[in-house]
Amino acid sequence: MKAPVTVVGLGPMGSAMAATFLRNGHPTTVWNRTASKAAPLVEQGATLAATPGEALAASELVVISQTDYKAMYDSLDGADMKGRVLVNLSSGSPDELRRAADWATGNGAELLTGGVMTPPPGIGQPGSYVMYSGSEATLDRHRETLRELGDATYLGADVGLSNLYYQAQLNLFCSTLIAYMHSIAMLESAGVTAEQFRPFATETVTSLGSDGPMGFLRIMAEEIDANTFPGGENSLYMMAVGADHIVETAEAAGIDTLGPRAMRDLFWRTVNAGHGADGFSSIITAIRKS
């Protein structure tokens, strides 16, 4: 028999996790503040716990997927959690996760934190992964079970790291898609459709992560880690002038300019700090000081 697991929190993500555990043969106990949400999972073979204490008693491994960490405190406070491994996959600030680890330890439990890098339909599917931080030995002990949700990527002993990485990834994801939508809106002013622009955007985004000469993620990582920002013919000053033109184009297109203006201002703040002759990656100096 595969290891039992308890899932606390049955929103879209928690429900997908519980269904995945069930599908892969794990005896699964579930608990949710609104018990009716468990009905589809009970039909699939899950056991509905009447109380949080009953849910914790059912399994050593307790996977938590709730709105935030306060929900965990509200749900589990007062329940016997001694000897339990709480794997909280909810979102929160790194400092909140560190406080939660102390709370868990004070209640005789151990906290592993995680950031889920897939939407609910992707749980357990190829390419999905979850970033974990906390005790590596504890993760290894439950890795086989947790791998049902996606590849288990270990980041380090600091429980805050999982969500520090998660927030960084989410920031990159959201910022990129918002910039994509700004670009589409600009082009729509000339009758260009989103689908017509998509191949060009795909080429740009794909090239950023490549190992070739246009692989700017690699190039910038090297420059930022070395704290050197070579400019040459591609000076930041020229990019700042280009950012002015982006704002002008957005204004002429009649679209929202808040995002383009913020980008332009960041360029010029870096130039005015003495980095006009440096390269694009010198912008990190302004970001660090903001």
N, C-alpha and C positions, 0 to 999 in steps of 0.2 A: 504494500500500500504506500502511496506517495504521502509526503509530509502534509499534515493538516495546516490550514491557514485560516486566519480570521480577517475579514475585511470590514473596516469601520468607515461608513460614509458611502452612500449609494447614489451619488449624482452620476452624470454621464461617465466620468472617468472611473469612479469606484465600481459602478455596475459593470463596466467593461472589464475591469480587472478581475472581479469576482467570477464573471462568466468565463474568462480565460482560464482561471484556476480550475474551475469545474470541468471545462472542456478537456483539460489536460490531466484529469484524474485525481485532483487534490480534494480531499474532504474539506469543504468550505463552509465556515460559519459567517453569517453576516449580521450587522446591526446598523440601524439608521434611525435618526431621531423621528422621521416619519416612516413608520414601519411598513406602510402599504407599498412603498417603493421596492420592497424586497420580494413582492409576489412573483414577478417573472423569474427571479433567481431561485426561489423555492421550488417553482415548477421544474427547474432544471436540476434540482437535487441539493440545493443549498439548505443549510439549517439556519433558521431565523432565531437569533438569541433574543430573549425577552428583555434583557438588561445589558448595559455595558459590562458589568461584572461577569455575567454569563458568557458574553462574547470573548472576554479576555481569558476566561478559564478554559475555553475550548482549544486553544492553540498557543504554542510558545511564540509563533510568528504572527504579529498583528500588523496588517497593512492598513494605513490610515490615509484616506483621500477625502478631505473636507475643505471647506471654503478657505480656512486659515487656521493658524495654530490656536487661536482662542477657542475655536470649535472643539479642538482636542481637549483642552482644559475643561471646558464646559461639559463635554461628554464623559470623560474618564475620571474626573476628579472624584475621589472617594472610593473608587473601585480598587480591588486588590490587583495590582499589576506586578507583583514580585516575580522575578524570573522571566519576565516577558521581554521580547525584542519588539519595540515599537518602530515600525518603518513608516515614517511620515513622509508622504509624497505630496503634501500640500505646499502651496507657495507662501513664502514669507521672507523677511529680511534676514541676512546672515546673523545679525545680533539676536533676533528673535529665536532663531534655531539654536543658538548657543544657550540662551536662557531655557529653552525647552529641554535641552540635554540635561541641564542641572535639575530641572523639575522631574524628569524621568528617573534620574539617579536617586533623587531624594525619595522616590516612591518605589525603589527597588527594581526598577526596569532599566533597560538600555535603549538609547535612541539611535537609530540610523536615519539619516535624512536623504531625500532624493529629489531630483528634478526630472520630470518625465518629458522626454523630447519627442513626443508624438501626440496627436489628438486622439480622443477615445477610439475611433475606428481602427487606429494603427496599433493598438495594444496587442502585443504578441505576434505582430506581423514582421516579416523580414525588413530589416533596416531600422526598426524601432530600437531605442536604447534609453536607459535610465541612468543618470549620473548620481552616484552615492558618495556620501562622506560619513565618517565615523570610524568605528573599529573595523579594520580590514578582516581580522579574524572572525568577527561576528558576521560580516558580509559573506565570507567564504563558507561559513557554516550553513548559510541559507541561500547561497548563490544558485543552487540548482532550482530551487522553488522560485526565487525572484526572477530568474532568467526566463520564466514563462511569459513575463510581461515585456521583455525585450532584453537586449544585451546589457549586462550589468557592468557599467564603467566606474571604476573606483578612482576617486580624486584625492583623497587624503584623510588624515585623522580629524581635522578640524570640521566639526559638523556643519559649520557655516558655509563651507566651500561649495556644497552641492547647489545651493540656491544663489550663491554668488555667480557661479558659472551659468546657472539657469537664467538669472536676470540679465546677464551679459548676452547670452544667446537670444533671449527674447527681445532685448533692445536692438540687436543686430537684425533680427528677423522683421520686427515691426517697422524699424526705420527704413529698411530696404524696400519693403512693400509700400510704405507711404510715399517714398520718393518715386517709386514706380507709378503710383497713381497720380502724383503731381505731373509726371512726365506725360502720362496719357492725357490728362486734362489739358495740358499745353497743346498737344497735337490735335485734340478734338476741335480746337478753335479753327483749324484749317481743314476740318472734315476727315482727318485721319482716324481710323478705328483702333481700338485697343488690340485687336487681332493683327492688324497690319504692323503695329509697332512691336508686338511680342517677340518675333524672331530677333530683332535688333537688341532688345532688352536681354533676351536669353543669352545671346553671344557675349554681351558685356558682363553679366553676372557670372557666367561660366568662366570667362577668362580671368576674372579677379582671383579665383581660387586655383588657377592652373600653376604648373611649374615652369611655364614658358616665360618669355620676356614681358608679358603683360600680367603676370601673376602678382598683382599688387599686394595681396594679403601676405604672401611670403616676403616680398621685398620690404614692405613696411614693418613687418615683425622683426626682421633683421636690423633695420635701421633704428627702430624704437628701442630694442634691447641693447643696441650698441650706443644709443643716445647720440647718433650722428645723422644729419638730415641733408644729404647732398642735393643741391638744386640743379646747378648747371643750366641747361637750356630750358628746363621745366621748373622755373622758379615759382615760389608761392605767390609772388606779386602778380604774375600773369594769371594764375588760377583765381586770385581775388578779383581781378578785372573781369574774368569770365563769369564769376559768381554775380557780379553786378549785372551782367547781361542776362543771366538766368532770371533774376528778379524783374528786370525790365520786360522780359518775354512773358513772365507769369502775369504781370500787371496788364500787359497788352491783351493777353488772352482772357482777362476778366476772371481769373481763378484766385483761390486763396493764396496769399503770399507769405503767411507766417513761417512755414517751414523753409522756403527758399531764403527769406530774410535772415532767419536764424543762422543758416549755413553761411550766408554772405558775411554776416557780422563776425562769425567765428574766424573766417579767413582774414578779415581786415584787422581784427584784434591781434592775431598772430603776427601779421605783417608789421603792425605798429609797435609790436614788442621787439622788433629787430630781426625778424626771420624772413623778410621779403626775398632775400637771395637764396634762402634754403628751399628744401623740397617739401612736398605735400605732407610728409610724415611729421614735420615740425609742428603741425597743428596740435599734436599731443601735448605740447608744452602749455598751450592755452587751456586745454581741457583739464589738465592736472591742476591748474591754478584756479579753475572756476569754482 
